[in-house]
Amino acid sequence: MEAVEYLRALRRRWKIVAAFVVVAMAAAWFTSSSPTAGAPPETYEATTMIWSTGTSSTTPGLETLAAFVTVGEVPERVATAVDRPGEGARLASKIEAEADDKTGFLIISATSTDRAETQLLANTFADELIGLMTEEANLGSSENAQDIQAEMKVLEREITTLESRIENGDGSATVLGEQLESKEGTYGILSDQLQQINSGALENVGLEIVERGEPKVADVSGFQAPRNRNVRLVLAALLGLLFGIAAVLVMEHLDMRIKDKEEVEHEFHLPVLAEVPVMSRKQRKQVALEMDGIREPVGDAFRFLTAALSLSTAVRMSEKTEGEGRNPDSRRPGSDEEPPRVILVTSSAPSEGKTTVVVNLAAAFAELGQKVIVFSCDFQRPQAHTILEVDNDTGLVNALTEESHGPLLNGYIKDTTVKNVRLVPSGPNTKNSGELLSSREMEAAISEARELADVVLIDTAPLLAAGEATLLFSKVDGVLVVSRAGRTTPDAAGRARDLLMRLDAPMLGVVLNAAEGSGVPYYYYPLRERRRGFARLSRD
């Protein structure tokens, strides 16, 4: 995509960018303090260092000790020690423990905005960790002492028995003496072990605090969101703008809908005869007016379309595909070929603005002094009668189904609010619209309209929504397809193109509706006429 296409995408989707900005600023407003809030308070840090001597086989490794600092029993012991029971998890969230196996140090760091709290937590967590390890080691020693005492009691009984047997001469004195000596030796060893345990020699778990924590101002690195509300709002607006633009560009990249003249011509294999600028919702819903004396981009787009059609001749899609057809705008003054007088207007899908094009094209022809008759043949969603302020009680359905001894259209051609433009409304609902449009009566009605008007415009249903329009291809001089920028998809355009090709439709070209950046800029026109506008259009 070129830069101008990116700008057009942002213009089309500016509401998305605005939404990102608003949401970001709202978040900044509710998450910040008052506008006069100053800088955030200082953060303090205290670090306590524990050295592992490695002299105790019962003490876990440094990595395991680092994990014990912030989980399990240690945080709860600390909460009780600092008189804040039940807050162990919250206190642990202010602690970081790091093990350095190379040096044998366990580093416990506490961070808080309270200077005294950092020192208290760092040292208390270290003390409680060593206390827990000591208790567990002593608990193991106590269990060992009980086992030794039980074994010594058994040896005492055995020694007493042997001494009694030796005194009574029961057995060999030599053998009994050797057994007694062995038992007494074992008893002595156990006695020494029990004495060591009772003397507290195993209380040392191999952990020693070599440096107690002292509070200091922490070096806080990285981005810190400002607390001042006004500053946060400005930053939020900028971030919202950037994310909004990024979202729009991603959406534009993923959006495969047709947006400009080049894409339309590529997908339809037809020339674009006119580009109708984007109109406001109010313009699209208002009644179309006569164009006398009004100059503005929308009106000029339809004037250009009438000129293009006056210089055009229909070309068969099959001929164009094979390279044998004529260029639709190849006719020039002096040629003996007549411009199309009966023009069928359709679109590939609904809501592309074909009725808008029909009504305003009729007004453009009428401005040139030509008499125009419009047929409303979109029986499913007729709109032309609403735009031209004509009742739809009776119309084309009545003309094609009721017996008549005179002209078919007699009494069904109705005057409109636009001078020189008359309308044959669709009339009451019908279920056999295809049968009516393919009938001889419809062909006769078109022939009558040729005699009564200089130009006949036929508004039909979309090609892919209903196949009714195809029944009229053989009865008209040319077919004009309406494509709406930002709505028509390549798939719909391709299917419509294939259908027109298979039925050998007499194609004139494509009208690109709601095109951006087309036509003469508004500032070229006088202010009064810019305000008035050309056609107050209704959406198809």
Secondary structure, 3 states (H helix, E strand, C coil): CCHHHHHHHHHHCHHHHHHHHHHHHHHHHHHCCCCCCCCCCCCEEEEEEEEECCCCCCCCCHHHHHHHHHCCHHHHHHHHHCCCCCCHHHHHCCEEEEEECCCCEEEEEEEECCHHHHHHHHHHHHHHHHHHHHHHHHHHHHHHHHHHHHHHHHHHHHHHHHHHHHHHCCCCHHHHHHHHHHHHHHHHHHHHHHHHHHCCCCCCCCEEEEECCCCEECCCCCCCCCCCHHHHHHHHHHHHHHHHHHHHHHHHHHCCCCCCHHHHHHHHCCCEEEEEECCCHHHHHCCECCCCCCCCHHHHHHHHHHHHHHCCCCEEHHHHHHCCCCCCCCCCCCCCCCCCCEEEEEECCCCCCHHHHHHHHHHHHHHCCCCEEEEECCCCCCCHHHHCCCCCCCCHHHHHHCCCCCCCCCCCCEECCCCCEEEECCCCCCCCHHHHHCCHHHHHHHHHHHHHCCEEEEECCCCCCCHHHHHHHHHCCEEEEEEECCCCCHHHHHHHHHHHHHCCCEEEEEEEEEECCCCCCHHHCCHHHHHHCCECCCCC
